Amino acid sequence: MGYSHEFTGVTEKIHCTSPVVWRQFDGLLAAYWQARGDAAGHGYYLSANPRLTIFFDDVSSIEVDAPRAGRPMARAIFVPAGLPLRTSFTQPLAFSHLDIHLDTGWALRLLSRAMPRAAAIERLDRTVARDDIGDLEAIARLMVDEIRRPARHDIYAESLAAALVSALLVTGAPDSDPGNARLTAAQLRRVEARFEAGGGRRRTTAQLAEAVGLSESWFAQVFRNTTGQSPHQWQQARRIDMTRRMLTDTTLSVAEIADRLGFADQSHLTKAFRQTVGATPAAWRRANRAGAMRPAR
């Protein structure tokens, strides 16, 4: 097997603050970087191998074109082989990170233990970004310690790398059939947070899937297994709940509520509300406000 390193990195106004520490193993190369980027600093990176990066600092001041085009850098990213990555700094930043460059065959064998080979190939061909690294940082720091001060057999570091790869790219129960997989509670919370960040406007399935690093088709299946609803049905139910709260707690008109929650127009909201609740928003508001105003006996 053997890992072959083919990587290009071109930077401007980004400086290493300590020598790069790295180790090469049978199926991967791991490197620990400590650096500083100046305002307007930028970088271009291209690897012939898939790679993942764990940042140990807040890197939201770094803008990135992929895998989160138009948004800040995530704390953990997976970049497929051959996909260029461009970054730019909006302000000065000192940061450190762990890079793990993977032999494709090694990564494919690892993922094929958890899913069909075709799914593993698909997984290695798409980007993944995560802002929450609570379950990854401790493993990544152990990896850094082993790179800086080797004390164990190579299998130890390789196992740590495998844990990080699987945490980013393998989701659900240890069953190769996505029809039986489910989202974890933490993953479901990330999906809910992604929806709520939109203020009630419907997210695409792809946008929700991105929150947990899954392909759109895989996510749609495991989401239904978890909630009993499709992503569209789940969002619609929450948007109708938000409509109820606005009807009772605000003086916004139905048209204003429709606009705020991203419905096409008032008639679109009225139709969706009637299908779920059995009454129009106006009728439901009158009935519920009358009930709230009725004196207690």
CORBEL-V801406 format. One line per field, one symbol per residue. phi: phi as a letter, one per 40 degrees, with the letter a starting at -180 (. if undefined). psi: psi as a letter, one per 40 degrees, with the letter a starting at -180 (. if undefined). Layout:
# CORBEL-V801406
phi=???
psi=???
This chain:
# CORBEL-V801406
phi=.gcbcbabbbbbgbbccadcbaabbcbabbbbbbabbcdgcaabbabcbcabbbccbcbccbcbcacbdgbccccbbbbccgccbbbabcadacababbbcbcdcccccccccbaddcccccccbbcbbbccbdcbccccccccdcccbdbbcdccccccccccccccbbbgccbccccbcbccdcccccccccccccghccccdccccccbgbcccccdccccccbgbcdccccccccccccdccccbbbccccccdcccgcdaccccccccccccgacdcccccccccccccccc
psi=bhhhhghhhhihfhhheiihhiihadeihhihhhihhiheiiihhhieiiiihhheihfeehiidiegheiiiidhihhihehihhiiheiihhiiihhhhhhddddddddeeeiidddddddeeiihhhdhfdedddddddddddddgheiidddddddddddddddehiaigheheeeiiiiddddddddddddeefeihiidddddddefiidddddddddddeeiiddddddddddddddddddeieiidddddddeeidaddddddddddddeiiddddddddddddehii.
